[in-house]
Amino acid sequence: MNRLIERKEYLKTLWQLKDIDLIKVVTGVRRSGKSTLLRLFREKLLEEVPATRVQRYDFEERQELNLKSWTEIYDMVAAKLVKGKMNYVFLDEVQGVKEFERLLSALFANKDVDLYITGSNAYLLSSELATLLTGRSFTINILPFSFSEFYETFEEGADKYEVFSEYLKFSSLPQATELYHVNRSLVPNYTREVFETIFENDIAVRHEFGSEQAFRNVADFMADNIGNMVSPNKIANILTQEDKKIDSRTVENYLKYLKDSYVLYEAKRFDVKGKRILRTKSKYYLSDLGFRNMLLGERSGTDLGHLLENVVFLELLRRGQQVWVGKVREKEVDFIARGWGGELTYYQVAYSVRDEDTRKRELAPFDSIRDHYPKVLLTTDFEEMTIRGIKQINVVKWLLGESN
């Protein structure tokens, strides 16, 4: 990979938020490109604003900053502010500062400051900070490269279907993608190091573990069961049957830790008929398929249908959709996506529906939905058609924005 992928949509959002009286919170899984995104934003900003009005502090790389009190850091920032002008302050991994909530509150109260912060776990948005940020922040959740961004790293004219096959096999974290183009055998080791950093810095330091192995058993189980409907009780029962005894409350805690560190995303069930979110059972998807490949090894390439689901789920999130799993009487729709205007779209995802029985099975849940919102069947098949108002679309074209 010989050029920087600009993350255009994220940059566009940041630029639209510039000078608006909100704390800009950029969060997401480690190494997903948060710091690079803000660096690109600062570079564009410096085309319009003198460098004296731009400050940046990294609380992960510069550990000595973490040892300072929040008041010392505030005084350090305040001393450099240009009075009467808008100053742009960037704080990377700010949760490393003790009482960072008070630091953010003090900076936000200064009308000469436009504040941008990053963090790699949901603790950044919890407890006291949640109260501080209510109505005063805008959160941008960064995900690893989309397929469109991953495809940009290849030579012009590369076969998009061959590239997509690689996308399913490897990590799409930005630096992992760079390593892929150098030597793809380096990617698993890199993703393992990222996962271990997440465990050590975002999970283990905040939580007590009765057994680290029990946590890793749950992580392995979730990697092997993306797209399957599960509950803490079901997971505990299956693991216990495999001589990996664990209780459902512990499983629930471990799932929360994985979600808080953005390794896992949860898709809750939505009852289409009752128009309500259901509390029992959910599906879970990984923020990066590289974690699955690293955790499962040779088993990672199986179950292509659920790998495809994972890709589609993350893409819907990137497109600003709220996403649920649909319950239609006794049937299931893979995803219900709701846009900002409240409109719904129903999605079924299947690796292939060339087999007629598979096609009928995938289309059946749509027939039970009585409203007139769009219904889409995404597959890797080249054929695209409309069946009883249902659009069958090639998923690769959909991901690249080449299909309506």
VENUR-V119434 format. One record per helix or strand of 3 or more residues. SS is the DSSP state (~ for helix, > for strand). FROM is the first residue (numbers start at 0). TO is the last residue. If there is no record, write none. Layout:
BEGIN
SS:FROM:TO  SS:FROM:TO
END
This chain:
BEGIN
~:7:16  >:22:27  ~:33:44  ~:50:52  >:53:57  ~:62:65  ~:69:78  >:86:91  ~:93:95  ~:99:108  >:112:118  ~:121:124  ~:126:132  >:136:141  ~:146:151  ~:159:168  ~:173:203  ~:211:223  ~:231:240  ~:247:259  >:263:270  >:275:285  ~:288:300  ~:303:317  >:321:327  >:330:337  >:343:348  ~:355:366  >:373:378  >:384:386  >:389:393  ~:394:398
END
